[in-house]
């Protein structure tokens, strides 16, 4: 499996494979048809409280990472999602709306998924 991340504002491409929206809130100004998504897995996003606390502040990134991983580890929906995609032999692109790709929840989710799927 190949895991990628991509902003929702970038054009979809065939190389994206399965496109999965991983934000809890619908992206501003985007129509569902434009996303060409296969599913919206909002339960994989950080909790509202954690998202608001983080506020995309790079100074809080390491603490955000620890808290978000703890949320994912205790989230039955996240574990179920891993079980559903385990063995998928293709590309999965996690799509999200944050401007900062490097410090996004999608980048962390891809890392967490890779660890659970043994791809990292």
N, C-alpha and C positions, 0 to 999 in steps of 0.2 A: 504494500500500500504506500502511496505517495501522499503526504499531507502538505497542503499549501494554505496560505492565507491570502486574502485579497479584499480590498475595500469594495463596498457595495457600489461605489460611484465609478468603478472601472467597468469597462464593457465585459460581459461574459464571453468566454471562448470555449470551444470544444475541449481544449486541453484542461479545463477546470474539472472535468469529471462530475462527480456529485457535488453540487453547490449547497452548502448548509449555512443558513443564517444563524449566527450564535450571539446575537444581541437580544437583550430582554425587551427593549423598546424598538418599535418599528423605525427604520431609518427615515429621517426627514427628507421629504421631497421625492421619494422613490415609489413608483408604482410596482405592484406585485409582478406584473408581466415583465418589467425591465430586469428584475433580479434573476429570472430564469433559475429559481432555486428549487431544490428537490424537497427540502424540509426546513422548517423554522424550529430550531431546538432552543427555545428561550430558557428552558430550565437548566441549560448548561452555562448560562451567563452568570456573572457575579450577582449576588443578592443586591437589591436596591440599596440597602444600607452600606454595603461594601463599595459599591460603585460610587455612591455619593461621597463617602469618606475619601476614596482615592482621588476623585476629581481629575484624573489623568495627570497628576503631579509626579514627574519623574523622580523627585526626591523620596516619594513614598513607594516607589516601585517594588523594592525588595520585600517590604512588609506586605504590600498588596499581593505579591506572588505567594508568600507564605499563607496568608489568609484565604486567598482564592483556592489554592491547592487543598487546604483543609476543608473548605466548603465542598469542593468536587469530591474529595475522598469520602465525605459523609453523605453525599447526594445519591440516592438510589437511582434517580433518573440518569445521572451521569454514568453510573456503573452499568445500567441497562443499555445505554447508548453504546458503550464500549463492547458489550456482548453482542449487540445487533450488527456492528460493523466488523467485528473480529473475523478475519479471513477474507475480507473484501479485497479483491485483487485489482485495484484501479486507483485513480486519483480522487481524493476528497479535498475540496477547497472550502475552508471556513471563511465565510464572508461576514464583514462587520463594517461599522460606520466610522469608528474613531480615526482621527487624522494621523496619529502617531502609531505607525504599524509596529515599531519595535517595542513599545510599552503598552500594547493593547491586550485586552483579555483574550483575543483570538490567538495571539502569539503564545500566550501562556497555556491556553487550552490545547493548542497543537503540541506543545511540549509535554503536557500532562498526558494527552492521548498517546503520544509516542512512547512514553514510559510504560503505560499500561498495556500497550499493544506490542511492546518489544521491538519497536522500530528505531529507537534511539539507543 
